[in-house]
Amino acid sequence: MIDITNYNDDNIFAKILRQEIPSKKIFENQHVYAFEDISPQAPVHILIIPKMPFCSFNDFAEKADGKFMCEFIKSINLIVQKLELKEGYRLITNVGKYGGQEVPHLHFHLLSGKQIGRMVSA
Ligand code: AMP
């Protein structure tokens, strides 16, 4: 089970940020890095991660300063605009065991390119 209470920079997304392992970049600015999910669940499946060491959404909500939070959210919107997702999209962040979080670095899944199915699988 992953630890989402203490940030561990051995996680795979920290390694992607440090360019120790490759990724397919979609967008980058001083606040976020966005790249293609290695196992896409939709025609568009992008992961958006902060360039700051937050384990999960809780950690981000508790520790990020207001300016960074704002820039992070605006950066997600910039990516949506860049990809011209005019028909809509789904934004998901999984937290902990029940949320199905596998990587302990905050990430949002941006899914689009078709009508995304049920909110929760059976
Ligand atoms: P989560 O279950 O919300 O933690 O999602 C983790 C996501 O990371 C999954 O959708 C994986 O397919 C994706 N993933 C794992 N390793 C990589 C990688 N090296 N490059 C891109 N995506 C990855």
Backbone and ligand atoms as CSV (ligand in chain L), in Angstrom:
chain,resi,resn,atom,element,x,y,z
A,1,MET,N,N,0.851,-1.196,0.000
A,1,MET,CA,C,0.000,0.000,0.000
A,1,MET,C,C,0.892,1.255,0.000
A,2,ILE,N,N,0.510,2.255,-0.783
A,2,ILE,CA,C,1.356,3.451,-0.848
A,2,ILE,C,C,1.144,4.341,0.380
A,3,ASP,N,N,2.185,5.093,0.697
A,3,ASP,CA,C,2.123,6.034,1.826
A,3,ASP,C,C,1.799,7.422,1.259
A,4,ILE,N,N,0.661,7.963,1.642
A,4,ILE,CA,C,0.336,9.321,1.176
A,4,ILE,C,C,0.355,10.322,2.337
A,5,THR,N,N,1.114,9.964,3.365
A,5,THR,CA,C,1.237,10.916,4.476
A,5,THR,C,C,2.600,11.605,4.492
A,6,ASN,N,N,3.605,10.942,3.934
A,6,ASN,CA,C,4.945,11.544,3.859
A,6,ASN,C,C,5.410,11.473,2.410
A,7,TYR,N,N,5.762,12.623,1.855
A,7,TYR,CA,C,6.180,12.627,0.449
A,7,TYR,C,C,7.510,11.891,0.295
A,8,ASN,N,N,7.548,10.983,-0.681
A,8,ASN,CA,C,8.761,10.219,-0.964
A,8,ASN,C,C,9.149,10.491,-2.418
A,9,ASP,N,N,10.278,11.138,-2.617
A,9,ASP,CA,C,10.606,11.545,-3.994
A,9,ASP,C,C,11.210,10.428,-4.840
A,10,ASP,N,N,11.042,9.188,-4.372
A,10,ASP,CA,C,11.353,8.017,-5.212
A,10,ASP,C,C,10.187,7.663,-6.120
A,11,ASN,N,N,9.044,8.334,-5.950
A,11,ASN,CA,C,7.873,7.941,-6.747
A,11,ASN,C,C,8.097,8.256,-8.226
A,12,ILE,N,N,7.354,7.546,-9.069
A,12,ILE,CA,C,7.613,7.590,-10.519
A,12,ILE,C,C,7.368,8.976,-11.125
A,13,PHE,N,N,6.431,9.734,-10.562
A,13,PHE,CA,C,6.172,11.064,-11.139
A,13,PHE,C,C,7.265,12.058,-10.733
A,14,ALA,N,N,7.828,11.884,-9.549
A,14,ALA,CA,C,8.981,12.714,-9.169
A,14,ALA,C,C,10.142,12.428,-10.128
A,15,LYS,N,N,10.289,11.170,-10.500
A,15,LYS,CA,C,11.360,10.797,-11.445
A,15,LYS,C,C,11.086,11.387,-12.828
A,16,ILE,N,N,9.816,11.430,-13.214
A,16,ILE,CA,C,9.466,12.060,-14.501
A,16,ILE,C,C,9.784,13.554,-14.435
A,17,LEU,N,N,9.444,14.205,-13.327
A,17,LEU,CA,C,9.750,15.641,-13.193
A,17,LEU,C,C,11.249,15.906,-13.277
A,18,ARG,N,N,12.035,15.002,-12.724
A,18,ARG,CA,C,13.504,15.166,-12.768
A,18,ARG,C,C,14.090,14.650,-14.083
A,19,GLN,N,N,13.220,14.194,-14.987
A,19,GLN,CA,C,13.620,13.653,-16.300
A,19,GLN,C,C,14.542,12.443,-16.163
A,20,GLU,N,N,14.334,11.682,-15.089
A,20,GLU,CA,C,15.110,10.449,-14.923
A,20,GLU,C,C,14.469,9.303,-15.693
A,21,ILE,N,N,13.177,9.427,-15.941
A,21,ILE,CA,C,12.505,8.476,-16.829
A,21,ILE,C,C,11.694,9.279,-17.842
A,22,PRO,N,N,11.510,8.713,-19.040
A,22,PRO,CA,C,10.880,9.487,-20.114
A,22,PRO,C,C,9.368,9.627,-19.945
A,23,SER,N,N,8.830,10.649,-20.573
A,23,SER,CA,C,7.376,10.846,-20.613
A,23,SER,C,C,7.067,11.615,-21.891
A,24,LYS,N,N,5.810,11.539,-22.309
A,24,LYS,CA,C,5.383,12.261,-23.518
A,24,LYS,C,C,4.725,13.572,-23.080
A,25,LYS,N,N,5.507,14.630,-23.156
A,25,LYS,CA,C,5.056,15.934,-22.651
A,25,LYS,C,C,3.948,16.534,-23.507
A,26,ILE,N,N,2.945,17.068,-22.827
A,26,ILE,CA,C,1.845,17.767,-23.487
A,26,ILE,C,C,1.933,19.261,-23.212
A,27,PHE,N,N,2.349,19.608,-22.004
A,27,PHE,CA,C,2.365,21.018,-21.589
A,27,PHE,C,C,3.264,21.132,-20.368
A,28,GLU,N,N,3.894,22.309,-20.245
A,28,GLU,CA,C,4.707,22.565,-19.061
A,28,GLU,C,C,4.765,24.062,-18.822
A,29,ASN,N,N,4.681,24.471,-17.581
A,29,ASN,CA,C,5.021,25.842,-17.207
A,29,ASN,C,C,5.719,25.769,-15.849
A,30,GLN,N,N,5.867,26.894,-15.176
A,30,GLN,CA,C,6.641,26.845,-13.918
A,30,GLN,C,C,5.906,26.128,-12.797
A,31,HIS,N,N,4.600,25.901,-12.968
A,31,HIS,CA,C,3.799,25.302,-11.903
A,31,HIS,C,C,3.466,23.829,-12.124
A,32,VAL,N,N,3.247,23.446,-13.373
A,32,VAL,CA,C,2.768,22.091,-13.665
A,32,VAL,C,C,3.549,21.442,-14.805
A,33,TYR,N,N,3.436,20.120,-14.827
A,33,TYR,CA,C,3.920,19.332,-15.957
A,33,TYR,C,C,2.777,18.398,-16.340
A,34,ALA,N,N,2.493,18.295,-17.633
A,34,ALA,CA,C,1.406,17.432,-18.103
A,34,ALA,C,C,1.957,16.493,-19.169
A,35,PHE,N,N,1.559,15.222,-19.076
A,35,PHE,CA,C,2.100,14.207,-19.982
A,35,PHE,C,C,1.064,13.116,-20.210
A,36,GLU,N,N,1.289,12.329,-21.251
A,36,GLU,CA,C,0.335,11.273,-21.590
A,36,GLU,C,C,0.413,10.135,-20.578
A,37,ASP,N,N,-0.768,9.627,-20.198
A,37,ASP,CA,C,-0.801,8.437,-19.337
A,37,ASP,C,C,-0.270,7.243,-20.146
A,38,ILE,N,N,0.534,6.424,-19.506
A,38,ILE,CA,C,1.158,5.282,-20.191
A,38,ILE,C,C,0.130,4.207,-20.547
A,39,SER,N,N,-1.006,4.218,-19.884
A,39,SER,CA,C,-2.050,3.215,-20.119
A,39,SER,C,C,-3.394,3.936,-20.307
A,40,PRO,N,N,-3.547,4.579,-21.480
A,40,PRO,CA,C,-4.695,5.481,-21.648
A,40,PRO,C,C,-6.044,4.767,-21.557
A,41,GLN,N,N,-6.964,5.415,-20.864
A,41,GLN,CA,C,-8.321,4.886,-20.687
A,41,GLN,C,C,-9.323,5.602,-21.580
A,42,ALA,N,N,-8.846,6.515,-22.412
A,42,ALA,CA,C,-9.696,7.281,-23.327
A,42,ALA,C,C,-8.780,7.851,-24.412
A,43,PRO,N,N,-9.342,8.309,-25.541
A,43,PRO,CA,C,-8.481,8.861,-26.599
A,43,PRO,C,C,-7.575,9.989,-26.098
A,44,VAL,N,N,-8.075,10.800,-25.200
A,44,VAL,CA,C,-7.237,11.793,-24.510
A,44,VAL,C,C,-7.142,11.358,-23.049
A,45,HIS,N,N,-5.950,11.076,-22.585
A,45,HIS,CA,C,-5.741,10.734,-21.162
A,45,HIS,C,C,-4.401,11.334,-20.749
A,46,ILE,N,N,-4.514,12.493,-20.132
A,46,ILE,CA,C,-3.344,13.271,-19.737
A,46,ILE,C,C,-3.263,13.284,-18.220
A,47,LEU,N,N,-2.045,13.221,-17.711
A,47,LEU,CA,C,-1.812,13.392,-16.272
A,47,LEU,C,C,-1.220,14.779,-16.057
A,48,ILE,N,N,-1.780,15.489,-15.087
A,48,ILE,CA,C,-1.310,16.851,-14.793
A,48,ILE,C,C,-0.786,16.845,-13.361
A,49,ILE,N,N,0.473,17.189,-13.205
A,49,ILE,CA,C,1.083,17.116,-11.866
A,49,ILE,C,C,1.712,18.457,-11.494
A,50,PRO,N,N,1.642,18.809,-10.209
A,50,PRO,CA,C,2.314,20.034,-9.769
A,50,PRO,C,C,3.822,19.809,-9.677
A,51,LYS,N,N,4.559,20.873,-9.909
A,51,LYS,CA,C,6.017,20.805,-9.733
A,51,LYS,C,C,6.355,21.122,-8.274
A,52,MET,N,N,5.612,20.504,-7.389
A,52,MET,CA,C,5.801,20.662,-5.945
A,52,MET,C,C,5.504,19.305,-5.314
A,53,PRO,N,N,6.125,19.010,-4.173
A,53,PRO,CA,C,5.995,17.677,-3.584
A,53,PRO,C,C,4.749,17.484,-2.731
A,54,PHE,N,N,3.609,17.309,-3.384
A,54,PHE,CA,C,2.372,17.001,-2.667
A,54,PHE,C,C,2.011,15.537,-2.932
A,55,CYS,N,N,1.695,14.793,-1.849
A,55,CYS,CA,C,1.379,13.362,-1.982
A,55,CYS,C,C,0.026,13.130,-2.634
A,56,SER,N,N,-0.922,14.019,-2.359
A,56,SER,CA,C,-2.315,13.770,-2.738
A,56,SER,C,C,-3.066,15.091,-2.726
A,57,PHE,N,N,-4.340,15.029,-3.063
A,57,PHE,CA,C,-5.158,16.232,-3.024
A,57,PHE,C,C,-5.238,16.803,-1.609
A,58,ASN,N,N,-5.355,15.935,-0.602
A,58,ASN,CA,C,-5.422,16.424,0.794
A,58,ASN,C,C,-4.184,17.226,1.145
A,59,ASP,N,N,-3.037,16.646,0.792
A,59,ASP,CA,C,-1.757,17.270,1.102
A,59,ASP,C,C,-1.678,18.647,0.433
A,60,PHE,N,N,-2.109,18.696,-0.824
A,60,PHE,CA,C,-2.130,19.947,-1.587
A,60,PHE,C,C,-3.050,20.968,-0.911
A,61,ALA,N,N,-4.261,20.526,-0.563
A,61,ALA,CA,C,-5.244,21.440,0.038
A,61,ALA,C,C,-4.745,21.983,1.378
A,62,GLU,N,N,-3.996,21.150,2.101
A,62,GLU,CA,C,-3.509,21.572,3.421
A,62,GLU,C,C,-2.253,22.435,3.333
A,63,LYS,N,N,-1.373,22.133,2.362
A,63,LYS,CA,C,-0.035,22.745,2.404
A,63,LYS,C,C,0.259,23.773,1.322
A,64,ALA,N,N,-0.428,23.699,0.193
A,64,ALA,CA,C,-0.073,24.619,-0.904
A,64,ALA,C,C,-0.492,26.037,-0.535
A,65,ASP,N,N,0.320,27.015,-0.937
A,65,ASP,CA,C,-0.128,28.377,-0.669
A,65,ASP,C,C,-1.144,28.790,-1.736
A,66,GLY,N,N,-1.912,29.815,-1.392
A,66,GLY,CA,C,-3.043,30.209,-2.228
A,66,GLY,C,C,-2.633,30.541,-3.658
A,67,LYS,N,N,-1.477,31.204,-3.797
A,67,LYS,CA,C,-1.034,31.602,-5.142
A,67,LYS,C,C,-0.739,30.354,-5.981
A,68,PHE,N,N,-0.047,29.392,-5.357
A,68,PHE,CA,C,0.287,28.175,-6.115
A,68,PHE,C,C,-0.993,27.417,-6.488
A,69,MET,N,N,-1.925,27.318,-5.526
A,69,MET,CA,C,-3.200,26.626,-5.818
A,69,MET,C,C,-3.904,27.240,-7.018
A,70,CYS,N,N,-3.937,28.562,-6.991
A,70,CYS,CA,C,-4.610,29.282,-8.069
A,70,CYS,C,C,-3.912,29.021,-9.404
A,71,GLU,N,N,-2.574,29.107,-9.404
A,71,GLU,CA,C,-1.817,28.896,-10.650
A,71,GLU,C,C,-1.967,27.458,-11.137
A,72,PHE,N,N,-2.044,26.521,-10.207
A,72,PHE,CA,C,-2.195,25.112,-10.585
A,72,PHE,C,C,-3.539,24.909,-11.293
A,73,ILE,N,N,-4.591,25.451,-10.705
A,73,ILE,CA,C,-5.923,25.277,-11.296
A,73,ILE,C,C,-6.015,26.006,-12.642
A,74,LYS,N,N,-5.444,27.188,-12.705
A,74,LYS,CA,C,-5.465,27.917,-13.978
A,74,LYS,C,C,-4.652,27.181,-15.047
A,75,SER,N,N,-3.595,26.522,-14.627
A,75,SER,CA,C,-2.780,25.768,-15.591
A,75,SER,C,C,-3.578,24.594,-16.162
A,76,ILE,N,N,-4.381,23.941,-15.322
A,76,ILE,CA,C,-5.234,22.860,-15.840
A,76,ILE,C,C,-6.164,23.420,-16.911
A,77,ASN,N,N,-6.718,24.572,-16.633
A,77,ASN,CA,C,-7.625,25.187,-17.613
A,77,ASN,C,C,-6.887,25.564,-18.903
A,78,LEU,N,N,-5.645,26.009,-18.779
A,78,LEU,CA,C,-4.846,26.320,-19.978
A,78,LEU,C,C,-4.673,25.078,-20.846
A,79,ILE,N,N,-4.447,23.936,-20.178
A,79,ILE,CA,C,-4.267,22.676,-20.916
A,79,ILE,C,C,-5.570,22.308,-21.633
A,80,VAL,N,N,-6.688,22.462,-20.938
A,80,VAL,CA,C,-8.003,22.188,-21.560
A,80,VAL,C,C,-8.181,23.069,-22.808
A,81,GLN,N,N,-7.789,24.333,-22.691
A,81,GLN,CA,C,-7.922,25.237,-23.841
A,81,GLN,C,C,-6.972,24.836,-24.964
A,82,LYS,N,N,-5.741,24.506,-24.591
A,82,LYS,CA,C,-4.743,24.120,-25.603
A,82,LYS,C,C,-5.204,22.890,-26.385
A,83,LEU,N,N,-5.830,21.947,-25.691
A,83,LEU,CA,C,-6.268,20.704,-26.341
A,83,LEU,C,C,-7.633,20.862,-27.023
A,84,GLU,N,N,-8.240,22.058,-26.849
A,84,GLU,CA,C,-9.535,22.366,-27.495
A,84,GLU,C,C,-10.579,21.283,-27.204
A,85,LEU,N,N,-10.782,21.024,-25.930
A,85,LEU,CA,C,-11.726,19.971,-25.526
A,85,LEU,C,C,-13.144,20.545,-25.462
A,86,LYS,N,N,-13.611,20.971,-26.640
A,86,LYS,CA,C,-14.874,21.719,-26.691
A,86,LYS,C,C,-16.086,20.869,-26.326
A,87,GLU,N,N,-15.975,19.554,-26.509
A,87,GLU,CA,C,-17.109,18.674,-26.193
A,87,GLU,C,C,-17.104,18.246,-24.724
A,88,GLY,N,N,-16.116,18.723,-23.988
A,88,GLY,CA,C,-16.067,18.422,-22.559
A,88,GLY,C,C,-15.001,17.409,-22.189
A,89,TYR,N,N,-14.927,17.147,-20.932
A,89,TYR,CA,C,-13.872,16.278,-20.408
A,89,TYR,C,C,-14.232,15.862,-18.989
A,90,ARG,N,N,-13.450,14.932,-18.445
A,90,ARG,CA,C,-13.587,14.575,-17.029
A,90,ARG,C,C,-12.220,14.742,-16.360
A,91,LEU,N,N,-12.267,15.325,-15.178
A,91,LEU,CA,C,-11.059,15.549,-14.394
A,91,LEU,C,C,-11.190,14.738,-13.110
A,92,ILE,N,N,-10.203,13.880,-12.854
A,92,ILE,CA,C,-10.285,12.973,-11.698
A,92,ILE,C,C,-8.990,13.053,-10.902
A,93,THR,N,N,-9.109,13.047,-9.586
A,93,THR,CA,C,-7.920,12.779,-8.779
A,93,THR,C,C,-8.265,11.688,-7.767
A,94,ASN,N,N,-7.490,10.631,-7.782
A,94,ASN,CA,C,-7.704,9.500,-6.888
A,94,ASN,C,C,-6.885,9.713,-5.621
A,95,VAL,N,N,-7.478,9.424,-4.484
A,95,VAL,CA,C,-6.778,9.603,-3.207
A,95,VAL,C,C,-6.850,8.314,-2.387
A,96,GLY,N,N,-5.667,7.817,-2.029
A,96,GLY,CA,C,-5.574,6.699,-1.092
A,96,GLY,C,C,-6.140,5.390,-1.616
A,97,LYS,N,N,-6.288,4.461,-0.689
A,97,LYS,CA,C,-6.688,3.088,-1.033
A,97,LYS,C,C,-8.066,3.048,-1.687
A,98,TYR,N,N,-9.068,3.654,-1.086
A,98,TYR,CA,C,-10.416,3.588,-1.648
A,98,TYR,C,C,-10.521,4.364,-2.959
A,99,GLY,N,N,-9.702,5.394,-3.100
A,99,GLY,CA,C,-9.706,6.154,-4.357
A,99,GLY,C,C,-8.943,5.454,-5.466
A,100,GLY,N,N,-8.128,4.456,-5.102
A,100,GLY,CA,C,-7.350,3.731,-6.117
A,100,GLY,C,C,-6.083,4.457,-6.530
A,101,GLN,N,N,-5.543,5.292,-5.640
A,101,GLN,CA,C,-4.316,6.023,-5.975
A,101,GLN,C,C,-3.126,5.077,-5.996
A,102,GLU,N,N,-2.375,5.106,-7.107
A,102,GLU,CA,C,-1.203,4.231,-7.246
A,102,GLU,C,C,0.106,4.987,-7.071
A,103,VAL,N,N,0.089,6.261,-7.437
A,103,VAL,CA,C,1.339,7.043,-7.407
A,103,VAL,C,C,1.187,8.174,-6.381
A,104,PRO,N,N,2.082,8.208,-5.373
A,104,PRO,CA,C,1.917,9.176,-4.284
A,104,PRO,C,C,2.499,10.558,-4.576
A,105,HIS,N,N,2.150,11.084,-5.751
A,105,HIS,CA,C,2.423,12.489,-6.104
A,105,HIS,C,C,1.124,12.984,-6.723
A,106,LEU,N,N,0.560,14.066,-6.173
A,106,LEU,CA,C,-0.735,14.558,-6.661
A,106,LEU,C,C,-0.790,14.589,-8.186
A,107,HIS,N,N,-1.855,14.031,-8.731
A,107,HIS,CA,C,-2.050,14.108,-10.180
A,107,HIS,C,C,-3.535,14.149,-10.485
A,108,PHE,N,N,-3.852,14.899,-11.520
A,108,PHE,CA,C,-5.205,14.910,-12.063
A,108,PHE,C,C,-5.173,14.174,-13.391
A,109,HIS,N,N,-6.152,13.291,-13.578
A,109,HIS,CA,C,-6.356,12.638,-14.868
A,109,HIS,C,C,-7.306,13.523,-15.664
A,110,LEU,N,N,-6.913,13.885,-16.878
A,110,LEU,CA,C,-7.783,14.630,-17.787
A,110,LEU,C,C,-8.171,13.662,-18.910
A,111,LEU,N,N,-9.468,13.332,-18.953
A,111,LEU,CA,C,-9.970,12.324,-19.896
A,111,LEU,C,C,-10.951,12.970,-20.866
A,112,SER,N,N,-10.765,12.673,-22.159
A,112,SER,CA,C,-11.693,13.220,-23.156
A,112,SER,C,C,-11.497,12.465,-24.477
A,113,GLY,N,N,-12.083,13.027,-25.530
A,113,GLY,CA,C,-11.943,12.426,-26.859
A,113,GLY,C,C,-13.078,11.493,-27.194
A,114,LYS,N,N,-13.896,11.169,-26.235
A,114,LYS,CA,C,-15.114,10.395,-26.431
A,114,LYS,C,C,-15.970,10.625,-25.187
A,115,GLN,N,N,-17.197,10.157,-25.248
A,115,GLN,CA,C,-18.037,10.274,-24.054
A,115,GLN,C,C,-17.475,9.331,-22.992
A,116,ILE,N,N,-17.038,9.881,-21.898
A,116,ILE,CA,C,-16.456,9.067,-20.838
A,116,ILE,C,C,-17.606,8.342,-20.132
A,117,GLY,N,N,-17.375,7.072,-19.811
A,117,GLY,CA,C,-18.467,6.218,-19.335
A,117,GLY,C,C,-18.932,6.514,-17.924
A,118,ARG,N,N,-19.334,5.464,-17.256
A,118,ARG,CA,C,-19.915,5.602,-15.925
A,118,ARG,C,C,-18.954,6.317,-14.978
A,119,MET,N,N,-19.523,7.010,-14.035
A,119,MET,CA,C,-18.713,7.705,-13.033
A,119,MET,C,C,-17.927,6.711,-12.191
A,120,VAL,N,N,-18.582,5.589,-11.871
A,120,VAL,CA,C,-17.955,4.580,-11.020
A,120,VAL,C,C,-18.200,3.224,-11.665
A,121,SER,N,N,-17.123,2.396,-11.748
A,121,SER,CA,C,-17.326,1.088,-12.368
A,121,SER,C,C,-18.114,0.179,-11.411
A,122,ALA,N,N,-18.753,-0.816,-11.989
A,122,ALA,CA,C,-19.625,-1.674,-11.182
A,122,ALA,C,C,-18.818,-2.468,-10.161
L,1,AMP,P1,P,-3.595,6.681,-10.015
L,1,AMP,O1,O,-4.151,5.283,-9.935
L,1,AMP,O2,O,-4.657,7.744,-9.937
L,1,AMP,O3,O,-2.471,6.899,-9.015
L,1,AMP,O4,O,-3.003,6.829,-11.462
L,1,AMP,C1,C,-1.692,6.547,-11.802
L,1,AMP,C2,C,-1.604,6.613,-13.307
L,1,AMP,O5,O,-0.250,6.721,-13.669
L,1,AMP,C3,C,-2.177,5.394,-14.030
L,1,AMP,O6,O,-3.228,5.811,-14.897
L,1,AMP,C4,C,-0.967,4.851,-14.800
L,1,AMP,O7,O,-1.318,4.345,-16.060
L,1,AMP,C5,C,-0.080,6.071,-14.892
L,1,AMP,N1,N,1.349,5.812,-15.032
L,1,AMP,C6,C,2.114,4.987,-14.284
L,1,AMP,N2,N,3.395,5.050,-14.677
L,1,AMP,C7,C,3.438,5.937,-15.699
L,1,AMP,C8,C,4.486,6.434,-16.532
L,1,AMP,N3,N,5.752,6.028,-16.406
L,1,AMP,N4,N,4.167,7.341,-17.488
L,1,AMP,C9,C,2.889,7.755,-17.641
L,1,AMP,N5,N,1.876,7.325,-16.880
L,1,AMP,C10,C,2.134,6.432,-15.917
